[in-house]
Amino acid sequence: MTFQQIGQAKSLSQRVEEELTRAIREGEYQPGQKIPTEHKLGEIFQVSRTAIREAIKTLSAKGIVEVRKGSGAYVSEISVQNASKMLNMFFELSSDADLMLQTIEARRVLEPRIAAEAAIKRNKEDLLLLEQNMMEMRDCPLEDKKAEAELDNDFHRILLSITGNKVLELLLGPVFSLMPKYKMNVFAKPASGNLEAEKAIMLKHHQNILDAVSRQDPAGAHEAIEKHLHETRKNFLHFTRSVDRA
């Protein structure tokens, strides 16, 4: 194995992490293979075991390695879950307004097709889940924005799950995980200044989507969610302009 020398521009643990990531990416360590011990890595990089431990901890948090108690660290097996975990971290650590807008735009590209497919594939159990979500959303107190954001997110996750498409789950799973954070931080102040009115608009959009899915109308579901996400984009732009003016 070949590792580059550790420089001083970044912390030692960061450089160790980068070198180990490079080695894994280039195939020097295969999925399921154990990487050298902390002691051995300390000798290779000429750094303390504390720096090695921090690097391994970060790699584990990113899903790149799996730490097995009493055994050591192993390169994680490639899976949808691990890939999704890494995307989750990327989105969670970003507060870039442009990324937020691009996230909404990505949803506008993908979710209408998802809703259309859900309308074709849905079964009675799927409809019950969507109807239960709508009931909980209606009953959710106006002041509990966290619970409302989670329920809103769950509605879209149910539609995605109906498609059974694992690639779409990989792509959109991290986006959906981030939506409650966006809604809490970005959409907490409604465009109209009226929480009750804004919630009523959101419920109407969700009901229109549910109605189209229920009657197995893919075109109707496609159109309904397009209108919903258009409203989401409009609210986001209203918020960002308000912040710019402040």
C-alpha positions as CSV (number, residue, x, y, z in Angstrom):
1,M,0.0,0.0,0.0
2,T,1.2,3.6,-0.7
3,F,0.2,6.6,1.3
4,Q,1.2,10.2,0.7
5,Q,3.1,12.2,3.4
6,I,0.9,14.1,5.9
7,G,1.2,17.8,5.6
8,Q,0.4,20.6,8.0
9,A,-2.4,22.5,6.2
10,K,-5.1,20.4,7.8
11,S,-5.3,18.6,11.1
12,L,-3.5,15.3,11.3
13,S,-6.8,13.3,11.7
14,Q,-8.2,15.0,8.6
15,R,-5.2,14.1,6.5
16,V,-5.3,10.5,7.8
17,E,-9.0,10.3,6.9
18,E,-8.3,11.7,3.4
19,E,-5.5,9.2,2.8
20,L,-7.5,6.2,4.0
21,T,-10.5,7.3,1.9
22,R,-8.2,7.6,-1.1
23,A,-6.8,4.1,-0.5
24,I,-10.3,2.6,-0.2
25,R,-11.5,4.4,-3.3
26,E,-8.6,3.2,-5.3
27,G,-9.2,-0.4,-4.2
28,E,-6.3,-0.9,-1.9
29,Y,-8.8,-2.1,0.7
30,Q,-11.9,-4.0,-0.5
31,P,-15.4,-4.0,1.0
32,G,-15.4,-6.3,4.0
33,Q,-11.6,-6.1,4.4
34,K,-10.1,-5.1,7.7
35,I,-7.9,-2.0,7.6
36,P,-4.6,-1.9,9.7
37,T,-4.9,-1.5,13.4
38,E,-4.6,1.9,15.1
39,H,-1.0,1.0,16.2
40,K,0.0,0.1,12.6
41,L,-1.6,3.1,11.1
42,G,0.1,5.3,13.7
43,E,3.4,3.9,12.5
44,I,2.6,4.3,8.8
45,F,1.5,7.9,9.2
46,Q,3.8,8.8,12.0
47,V,1.0,10.3,14.0
48,S,-0.5,9.6,17.4
49,R,-3.2,7.0,18.0
50,T,-5.5,9.8,19.0
51,A,-5.3,11.2,15.4
52,I,-5.9,7.8,14.0
53,R,-8.9,7.2,16.3
54,E,-10.5,10.5,15.2
55,A,-10.0,9.7,11.6
56,I,-11.6,6.2,12.0
57,K,-14.5,7.8,13.9
58,T,-15.1,10.2,11.0
59,L,-14.9,7.5,8.4
60,S,-17.4,5.4,10.5
61,A,-19.8,8.4,10.7
62,K,-19.7,8.7,6.9
63,G,-20.4,5.0,6.5
64,I,-17.1,4.3,4.8
65,V,-15.8,1.9,7.5
66,E,-17.6,-0.2,10.1
67,V,-16.0,-0.5,13.5
68,R,-16.5,-3.9,15.1
69,K,-15.9,-3.9,18.9
70,G,-12.9,-6.0,19.8
71,S,-12.1,-6.7,16.1
72,G,-11.1,-3.5,14.4
73,A,-12.3,-1.4,11.5
74,Y,-13.5,-2.9,8.2
75,V,-14.3,-1.3,4.9
76,S,-18.1,-1.1,4.7
77,E,-20.0,-3.2,2.2
78,I,-21.5,-1.2,-0.6
79,S,-25.2,-0.7,0.0
80,V,-28.0,1.7,-0.5
81,Q,-28.0,2.4,3.2
82,N,-24.3,3.4,3.3
83,A,-24.5,5.6,0.2
84,S,-27.6,7.3,1.6
85,K,-25.9,7.8,4.9
86,M,-23.1,9.7,3.2
87,L,-25.5,11.9,1.2
88,N,-27.4,12.6,4.4
89,M,-24.2,14.0,6.0
90,F,-23.5,16.1,2.9
91,F,-27.0,17.7,3.0
92,E,-27.1,18.1,6.8
93,L,-23.7,20.0,6.9
94,S,-24.7,22.4,4.2
95,S,-26.7,25.6,4.8
96,D,-26.2,27.0,1.3
97,A,-29.3,28.7,0.1
98,D,-28.5,27.8,-3.5
99,L,-28.4,24.2,-2.5
100,M,-31.8,24.5,-0.8
101,L,-33.3,25.9,-4.0
102,Q,-31.6,23.2,-6.1
103,T,-33.1,20.6,-3.8
104,I,-36.6,22.0,-4.4
105,E,-35.9,22.0,-8.1
106,A,-34.7,18.4,-8.0
107,R,-37.9,17.4,-6.3
108,R,-39.9,19.2,-9.0
109,V,-38.2,17.1,-11.6
110,L,-38.6,13.7,-9.8
111,E,-41.7,13.8,-7.6
112,P,-44.4,14.3,-10.2
113,R,-43.2,11.1,-11.9
114,I,-43.2,9.4,-8.5
115,A,-46.7,10.5,-7.7
116,A,-47.9,9.3,-11.2
117,E,-46.3,5.9,-10.6
118,A,-47.7,5.7,-7.1
119,A,-51.2,6.3,-8.6
120,I,-50.7,3.2,-10.7
121,K,-49.1,0.9,-8.1
122,R,-50.9,1.9,-4.9
123,N,-52.9,-0.7,-3.0
124,K,-55.4,-0.5,-0.1
125,E,-52.7,-0.5,2.5
126,D,-50.9,2.4,0.8
127,L,-54.1,4.4,0.8
128,L,-54.7,3.7,4.4
129,L,-51.2,5.0,5.2
130,L,-51.7,8.2,3.2
131,E,-55.2,8.8,4.8
132,Q,-53.8,8.2,8.3
133,N,-51.1,10.7,7.6
134,M,-53.7,13.3,6.4
135,M,-55.7,12.8,9.6
136,E,-52.6,13.3,11.8
137,M,-51.7,16.3,9.8
138,R,-55.1,17.9,10.3
139,D,-55.0,17.2,14.0
140,C,-51.4,18.4,14.5
141,P,-51.4,21.7,16.6
142,L,-50.4,24.8,14.6
143,E,-47.7,25.6,17.0
144,D,-46.0,22.2,16.7
145,K,-44.1,23.0,13.5
146,K,-41.6,20.1,14.1
147,A,-44.3,17.5,14.1
148,E,-46.0,19.1,11.2
149,A,-42.8,19.1,9.2
150,E,-42.2,15.4,10.0
151,L,-45.8,14.5,8.9
152,D,-45.4,16.5,5.7
153,N,-42.2,14.7,5.0
154,D,-43.8,11.3,5.7
155,F,-46.5,11.9,3.2
156,H,-43.9,12.3,0.4
157,R,-41.9,9.3,1.7
158,I,-45.0,7.1,1.5
159,L,-45.5,8.1,-2.1
160,L,-41.9,7.2,-2.8
161,S,-42.2,3.8,-1.0
162,I,-45.1,2.9,-3.2
163,T,-42.9,3.0,-6.3
164,G,-40.6,0.4,-4.8
165,N,-37.7,2.0,-6.7
166,K,-34.5,1.6,-4.6
167,V,-32.5,4.0,-6.7
168,L,-35.0,6.8,-6.2
169,E,-35.0,6.0,-2.5
170,L,-31.2,6.4,-2.6
171,L,-31.5,9.7,-4.4
172,L,-34.4,11.2,-2.5
173,G,-34.0,9.6,0.9
174,P,-31.4,12.2,2.1
175,V,-33.4,15.0,0.5
176,F,-36.6,13.9,2.4
177,S,-34.5,13.6,5.6
178,L,-33.5,17.2,5.3
179,M,-37.0,18.6,4.5
180,P,-38.1,18.9,8.2
181,K,-34.9,21.0,8.8
182,Y,-35.6,23.2,5.8
183,K,-39.2,23.7,6.8
184,M,-38.3,24.5,10.4
185,N,-35.6,27.0,9.4
186,V,-36.9,28.4,6.1
187,F,-40.7,28.0,6.1
188,A,-41.4,28.6,9.8
189,K,-42.6,32.1,8.9
190,P,-45.4,31.7,6.4
191,A,-45.5,33.8,3.2
192,S,-49.0,35.1,4.1
193,G,-48.1,35.6,7.8
194,N,-51.1,33.3,8.7
195,L,-50.1,29.9,10.0
196,E,-53.6,28.5,9.7
197,A,-54.0,29.7,6.1
198,E,-50.7,28.3,5.1
199,K,-51.5,24.9,6.7
200,A,-54.8,24.8,4.9
201,I,-53.1,25.4,1.6
202,M,-50.6,22.6,2.2
203,L,-53.4,20.2,3.3
204,K,-55.4,21.0,0.1
205,H,-52.3,20.2,-2.0
206,H,-51.8,16.9,-0.2
207,Q,-55.5,16.0,-0.4
208,N,-55.5,16.7,-4.2
209,I,-52.5,14.3,-4.5
210,L,-54.2,11.7,-2.4
211,D,-57.5,11.9,-4.3
212,A,-55.6,11.4,-7.6
213,V,-53.6,8.5,-6.2
214,S,-56.8,7.0,-4.8
215,R,-58.7,7.1,-8.1
216,Q,-55.5,5.8,-9.9
217,D,-55.2,8.9,-12.0
218,P,-51.5,9.3,-12.8
219,A,-51.9,12.5,-14.8
220,G,-53.9,14.0,-12.0
221,A,-51.3,13.0,-9.4
222,H,-48.5,14.4,-11.6
223,E,-50.3,17.7,-11.9
224,A,-51.3,17.9,-8.2
225,I,-47.8,17.5,-6.9
226,E,-46.4,19.9,-9.5
227,K,-48.7,22.6,-8.1
228,H,-47.7,21.6,-4.6
229,L,-44.0,22.0,-5.3
230,H,-44.6,25.2,-7.2
231,E,-46.1,26.6,-4.0
232,T,-43.1,25.3,-2.0
233,R,-40.6,27.0,-4.4
234,K,-42.7,30.3,-4.2
235,N,-42.6,30.2,-0.4
236,F,-38.8,29.6,-0.4
237,L,-38.1,32.5,-2.7
238,H,-40.4,34.7,-0.7
239,F,-38.4,33.8,2.4
240,T,-35.0,34.4,0.9
241,R,-36.1,37.8,-0.5
242,S,-37.4,38.7,3.0
243,V,-34.0,37.8,4.5
244,D,-32.1,39.8,1.9
245,R,-34.2,42.9,2.7
246,A,-33.7,42.5,6.4
